[in-house]
């Protein structure tokens, strides 16, 4: 779950949420979608976070 959030952003830090706790991450993302790491690519079977961009290329290959 840690990879889903922009942990270095001030907005995330202000939430004082635990990035390793899925429940807290989900609640935080619902309330503050700007802290979600992007882009996320989905091929219908799996999804990857595009950081680093090579992860997206691997999904497309």
N, C-alpha and C positions, 0 to 999 in steps of 0.2 A: 504494500500500500504506500510505502514511502515514496516510490517513484511517481505516484499520481499527483503529488502536490509540489508546488514551487516553494520549497522549504526556506529558501533564502529571502523571499519576499517579506517586507515589513508587515503586510496584511496577514500573512500566515503566522508570523511570529506573534502578532498581537492576539491571535486567537488562543495561543497557549495550548493548542491541541497536540495530542500524541500521534505522530505520523505512523506509528507502528500499530495503532489501535484502529481496526477497520471501521468500527462504529463511529468513532470520533472523526475519522477522515470523511466518511459519507455525510455525516451531519454538517461538517465544515464546508464541503464542496456544494452541498445543496444551498446553504446559506450564503456562500461566498464563491461563486463559480470562477472568479478571476484567479483564484489560487491553484486551479487545475493546470497541471503540466500539459502542454500541447506541442505539436499535433498528436493526435491518436489516429492510427490507421487500422482499419478492420477489413479482412478479406472474407468475412462470413464464417470463418472457422476459428480465427484467433485475432487478437488485437495487439498492437505494439505501440509504445510511446515513442515518438520520433526524436528522442534525444538519446543518443546521437542519431543524426539523419540516416546513417547506415542501417539502422534497425528497420526503417521504412523500406529501404532498398531490398533488404533480406526478405521482407514480407512479400514484396512484389515479384521476387525471383522464383 
